[in-house]
Amino acid sequence: MKARNDPSTKPYYRCLSCPRFRRTCAGLPTRDMTLQEWCEFIRDVSDAFHLSNAYIAEKADVSLKTVERIEAINCDKDIMRSTARRIEIVVLGPVGSHTCYLDHDPTAATELIAQLRAEVDYWKKENDRKAKIIDKCLDL
């Protein structure tokens, strides 16, 4: 049986328990990771969500040996970006967003939304006022 990894020291640790991960968020941007960090990330996510190597290889349309090499963090040979992206789509989901909702304070967002709505209402009234002025000028 494969030994479980402890990702608790990794920067993406809280992503693994987030309900939005793999649905609306793909975690940390993988473009900023080294090959070794990327392999560890893919391994930890596939372990956390119980994705087998055979499943990943089949769905990503890559060889099982490639997936096993990634899971073993065998970084002696580079991986083509297209192959890496296909594996990411299977492991992380077809999500393009890397926005972490855990980093944002919901009360601040609510206040900002209220402020922006008030501004929109102001500009709607201002637009109506200017439209009336224009209509008066056209009627003369």
N, C-alpha and C positions, 0 to 999 in steps of 0.2 A: 504494500500500500504506500502511496505517495505521501511524504511528510508535508504537513500543512505549513504554509508560510505565515509569518507574523508581520502584516503590513502596518502595524500601529505606529511605527516610526516614520512612515512615508507621508509626503505632503497630501496625498489623495486619500488618506485613511477615512476621513469623515464622509467622503463621497460614497464609499461602499455601503454606508447605512442610510444614505439620503433617499427618500422616496422618489425624488425626481431623477435620480441617476439612471441612465439607460432609457429614460422615457422622454424627458425634455432637456436633459443636460448630459453631456458626455464627459464630465469631469474636467481635469486639467487639460489644457491644449497640448496635444502630443507633438506638435511641431517644435516645441521648445525643449523636448527631451532628447538626451543622447540615446544611442541604440540600446545600451545596457539598461537605462532607466525605462525606455519604452518596453523592452522585453519584460522587465520586472512588473511594470504596470499591467500589461496584458496578462501575465501569469497570475497576478494577484486578483484581478477582476474575474478572470475565468474560474479561479478557485472559489472566490466569494459567491459566484452565481452558479457553481457546479456545472460548468460547460466542459465537456470532454474534448480531448484533442481531436478525436475522430469527427465529432460534431462540427467543430470549428473548421477543420480541413474540408469537410464535405460542403458546408454552407459557403465558405469563402472560395471554394474551387482552387485550393492549393494542396500541395502534397502533405501527407501526414508527417513526413520527415521534417518539413519546414516548420510546421506547428510545434513538433517536439523539440526542435532546435531552439525555437523562440521560448518555449516554456522552460527549457533547461538553461536559458540565458547564455547560449553559446553564441557569442558575438564575434567570432573570428571571421565570419563572412557576412558582408553587408546584405541588406534586404532591399529589394526594389520597392519604391514608394507605392506603386500600384498594388503590389502584394500586401504591403503593410496596411494600406487603406481598406482592402477587402477584408482583412482580418479584423481591423478596427470596427467595421460595420457589423460584423457578426458578434464580436465580443462587447462592444460599447453600444451597439444599436445604431440605426441610421439617423443619429442626432447630429445636427451641425452646430448647436449652441454650446458654449463653454461658460455660460453665465451662472455663477454660483449664487443661488437664492439664499443660501445660509449666510452669505456675507452682507446681506442687505437688511436693514432694520425696517420691519413692516410698518411701524408707526411713522417713521420719516417718509416712507413711500406714500402712505395715506395722506399725510399733511401736504406733500408735494402735489399729489393728484387734486386735492381740494383747492390748492392755490392755483394750479393750472386751469381748473374748471372755472374758477372765478375770473381769471384773466380772459378765457374764451368768452364768457358771458359779457364781460366789459366790451370786448372788441365786437361782439355781435350787436350790442346796443349802439356802439359808436358807428358801426357800418350802417345800421338802420337810420341813424340821425343824419349821416352824410348823404344817404340815398334820398331822404326827404328834402335836403337842401338842394340837391341836384334837380329833383323833380320841380321844385319851386322855380329854379333858374330856367328850366326848360319851358315852363308854362308862361313865362313873361313874354 
